[in-house]
Amino acid sequence: MTDAVRISCIVHTRDSEATLERALASVAWVDELIVVDMESRDATREIAGRHATRVIRTPIVPRVDGIRSRYLEEASHEWILVLDSDEFLARDAEENVRSLVAEAGDEIDAYAIPRFNTIAGQTMLSSGWYPDHQLRLFRRGTVRWSDTTHVAPEIRTGRHRCHKLQPPGCLHIHHPSYDDLSHFLRKQLAYALDDRYDPDPSAFRFEDHLSRAYEQLERRRDPEQDGDLSRALSLIMAWDAVVRGLIHWDRLEPRPPLPDAVVLPPVTRRRRGGWLRRLLRRRRARARAR
């Protein structure tokens, strides 16, 4: 094996004992395995010590993406694989990854890998959850994350040097992400509260968050492939967009006026429920009173 195809893998952890064994076992074949742990209080470091080449301790941060780039420099080899502690790769991953690295030549610096997300016991097949490409395999020094949540990293040598793997016959990341909808809601709220928001009040438009909410309602709903769960998740992601708008507004100084911008979707008279008719009558009465 030559140095050109040696691979380092980096996994970030915090209280990850429930999922870490499977994650690390799935990349036991890499040439260097680095675990970066944020002050875990459970058995995470013990598990990491059984598998990893090195375990690095780091202070707790609110957003793991904010420190990913810092620890990329710890990798010894040219190619780096990044895996989250609640993800894993299939048994044929070594062959697939080493083939991709060997075939990259001088034209490819990074690979975007499709990811299977399992939510509430169901592996999603569409509705914005699949193929969910993740930029996780790349040459050292070519990728950098920003300090925010769920934003794709920058490819410093240009997006044209990233190859997006096309399913189904390719390497996948497996992500059994949320046990149930309550777990999903708690995590989304935590992400929203911990995220960074533009502090400039003049740049804030609550209408933009509402637009994203309607986009999520459309994008995340595919009952043909993902059934009723896609309907439920589309509502949660629309809620998430609105909640982020309110958190953003609440953190501005001074707070700009919050517009009465919530617009009900159009409905026919036949489909309007009693509650909706009463709401519309009250709105018309207030408009006439003005």
Sequence and secondary structure as in RCSB ss.txt:
>XXXX:A:sequence
MTDAVRISCIVHTRDSEATLERALASVAWVDELIVVDMESRDATREIAGRHATRVIRTPIVPRVDGIRSRYLEEA
SHEWILVLDSDEFLARDAEENVRSLVAEAGDEIDAYAIPRFNTIAGQTMLSSGWYPDHQLRLFRRGTVRWSDTTH
VAPEIRTGRHRCHKLQPPGCLHIHHPSYDDLSHFLRKQLAYALDDRYDPDPSAFRFEDHLSRAYEQLERRRDPEQ
DGDLSRALSLIMAWDAVVRGLIHWDRLEPRPPLPDAVVLPPVTRRRRGGWLRRLLRRRRARARAR
>XXXX:A:secstr
  GGG EEEEEEESS HHHHHHHHHTTTTSSEEEEEE   SSSHHHHHHHH SEEEE    S THHHHHHHHTT 
 SSEEEEEETT EE TTHHHHHHHHHHH TTT  EEEE EEEEETTEE  STTSSS  EEEEEETTSEE  SSSS
   EETT GGGEEE  SSSS  EEEEEESSHHHHHHHHHHHHHHS     GGG  HHHHHHHHHHHHHHT  HHH
HHHHHHHHHHHHHHHHHHHHHHHHHT SS              TTT  HHHHHHHHHHHHHHHH 
